[in-house]
Amino acid sequence: MSSVSAASAPNPVSVDDRLAKRNALLLAMAQSVGGASASIVIATGSLVGYMMLDENKSLATVPVSAMVLGTAIGTLPAGMIMRRFGRRAGFAGSSVVAIVAGLLAAYAIFQNSFLLFCLACSLSGFTGAFVQQYRFAAADTASDAFKPKAISWVLAGGVLAGVVGPQTVIWTKDLFDPILFAGTFLAQAGLAVVALCFVLFLKIPTPPRRVKGVREGRPIMEIVRQPRFIVSAACGVTSYALMSLVMTATPLAMIACGLTQTDAALGIQWHVLAMFGPSFFTGNLIARFGKERIVAVGLALLAGCAIVALMGVELSHFWTALILLGLGWNFGFIGATAMLTDTYRPEERNMVQASNDFLVFGFVAFASFSSGQLLDIYGWSTVNWIVFPFVALSLVLLWWLLSHERNKQTP
């Protein structure tokens, strides 16, 4: 159904929601397979890097870091490309790049080329910036009443991706034995083909062009100087960067402690499920208890992850820590994102969201790059001890913001 026919229909709200439901279902299915690429790289990237490197094993986490850096680099181009050419064209193009990334990663493993593998992982990360937009695209054709459900459908696809990715690793890691994980990245390319098939059937109108010379909203520097923006960005960076720091190091730490690759893959599976699963009710918790309290709970869960990880190196310790890490990210990052929405006007939304994502993923990339060095030089305990000062700083900033805003309201 075209947008023209929808506009001329006698009941446009119901027609629009039929189209929105169709788009949301397609995007949820695309998320379940396209979003699996990230968990595949997370579960295997550092292990592949470790096997490829003869010296300086501290660089083993660079492939995962390259993926995160690729996502950071892709955030701004993703928004510009889809604004210029539309959602479907942007998503389809990124799926093609994801296919190339999977094939290139498999080839790099066969050739034992660490640099080529890192390039492939960075391309996977670049396409991940487009996958991040699935949830926003689901709301594009929805009525106000259906938008939350449309986003929830896509988040449900994220939960499926948390299962599909690690299970793909388990089923395919020995496909070309003794060359481990080559089959996994061929399968990653296959998942991207399936995602491409889904996004080609999307029907989302291309947004109108901007009028040249007309400014939309306030200057970005005026927005980012707001205390609420500073604190929400800081909490978002802390939640995501600490999650990346610990998560990137965990598969290597598990192998070093005598656990198996399957144990590591299943640990990442539980972690990703914990990241996305609570999203169905996080919004309700925010509405009931407030954004700042949910962020504080998320930060406390991140600290809880570090405490459990420091208590021992049995399988139960790693898996419990990974689950707490995922829950902490969910509450901390989604709560911080909700706080961010208080800082901009509707016409400023795209600019501020892209700027915030670029800032967040820039720090996430740095944390991911640092993870391997910290683990190799100082050990697993140090990786976890680092969590506490940043959690404490973010909690202090939250307290300062609430005090600042309370004082402003006091006559």
Stockholm file with secondary structure:
# STOCKHOLM 1.0

chainA/1-411         MSSVSAASAPNPVSVDDRLAKRNALLLAMAQSVGGASASIVIATGSLVGYMMLDENKSLATVPVSAMVLGTAIGTLPAGMIMRRFGRRAGFAGSSVVAIVAGLLAAYAIFQNSFLLFCLACSLSGFTGAFVQQYRFAAADTASDAFKPKAISWVLAGGVLAGVVGPQTVIWTKDLFDPILFAGTFLAQAGLAVVALCFVLFLKIPTPPRRVKGVREGRPIMEIVRQPRFIVSAACGVTSYALMSLVMTATPLAMIACGLTQTDAALGIQWHVLAMFGPSFFTGNLIARFGKERIVAVGLALLAGCAIVALMGVELSHFWTALILLGLGWNFGFIGATAMLTDTYRPEERNMVQASNDFLVFGFVAFASFSSGQLLDIYGWSTVNWIVFPFVALSLVLLWWLLSHERNKQTP
#=GR chainA/1-411 SS CCHHHHHHSSCHHHHHHHHHHHHHHHHHHHHHHHTHHHHHHHHHHHHHHHHHCSSCGGGGGHHHHHHHHHHHHHHHHHHHHHHHHCHHHHHHHHHHHHHHHHHHHHHHHHHTCHHHHHHHHHHHHHHHHHHTTHHHHHHHTSCTTTHHHHHHHHHHHHHHHHHHHHHHHHHHTTTTTTSTTHHHHHHHHHHHHHHHHHHTTCCCCCCCCCCTTCCCSSCHHHHHTSHHHHHHHHHHHHHHHHHHHHHHHHHHHHHHTTCCHHHHHHHHHHHHHHHHTTHHHHHHHHHHHCHHHHHHHHHHHHHHHHHHHHHCCSHHHHHHHHHHHHHHHHHHHHHHHHHHGGGCCGGGHHHHHHHHHHHHHHHHHHHHHHHHHHHHHHCHHHHHHTHHHHHHHHHHHHHHHHHHHHHHHCC
#=GC SS_cons         CCHHHHHHSSCHHHHHHHHHHHHHHHHHHHHHHHTHHHHHHHHHHHHHHHHHCSSCGGGGGHHHHHHHHHHHHHHHHHHHHHHHHCHHHHHHHHHHHHHHHHHHHHHHHHHTCHHHHHHHHHHHHHHHHHHTTHHHHHHHTSCTTTHHHHHHHHHHHHHHHHHHHHHHHHHHTTTTTTSTTHHHHHHHHHHHHHHHHHHTTCCCCCCCCCCTTCCCSSCHHHHHTSHHHHHHHHHHHHHHHHHHHHHHHHHHHHHHTTCCHHHHHHHHHHHHHHHHTTHHHHHHHHHHHCHHHHHHHHHHHHHHHHHHHHHCCSHHHHHHHHHHHHHHHHHHHHHHHHHHGGGCCGGGHHHHHHHHHHHHHHHHHHHHHHHHHHHHHHCHHHHHHTHHHHHHHHHHHHHHHHHHHHHHHCC
//
